[in-house]
Amino acid sequence: MATERRAEVTWTGDLMSGEGVITSVGSAAFGPLPVSWPSRAEEPNGKTSPEELIAAAHAACYCMALSSALAKAGTPPERLEASATVTFVPGTGITTSALTVVGHVPGIDADAFRAAADGAKDGCPVSKAITGNVALSVDARLA
């Protein structure tokens, strides 16, 4: 079954001096969130950016994919601590998404964990959405 998710944004002014607000999301889980060009290309100053939201989505999606793969292999994780760092280059766009994960996974060795982590990098839906446009990497280790 397909699902759809929705977010609404209002922008006022031009790119460089204007600002926007992510006014709502369908789940009501967060918002309003202010956004601006400086938060995207310079310092955040308490505002978010599309890249920060993509990083959050990538890290969350990645954890889901990795936890599923580990469980299917008979070594479900107790805990995964992941981050994604998305690089934005003005004039070019998003160039990289670098994942880092530390796993608390009983019964698995470091090589098997790294293999599962690499497979999840390629298999998570957010990774698939940006593959071919953005360089992906993962740094994985056991706690």
Secondary structure, 3 states (H helix, E strand, C coil): CCCCCCEEEEEECCCCCCEEEEEEECCCCCCCEEEEHHHHHCCCCCCECHHHHHHHHHHHHHHHHHHHHHHHCCCCCCEEEEEEEEEEECCCEEEEEEEEEEEECCCCCHHHHHHHHHHHHHHCHHHHHHECCEEEEEEEEEC
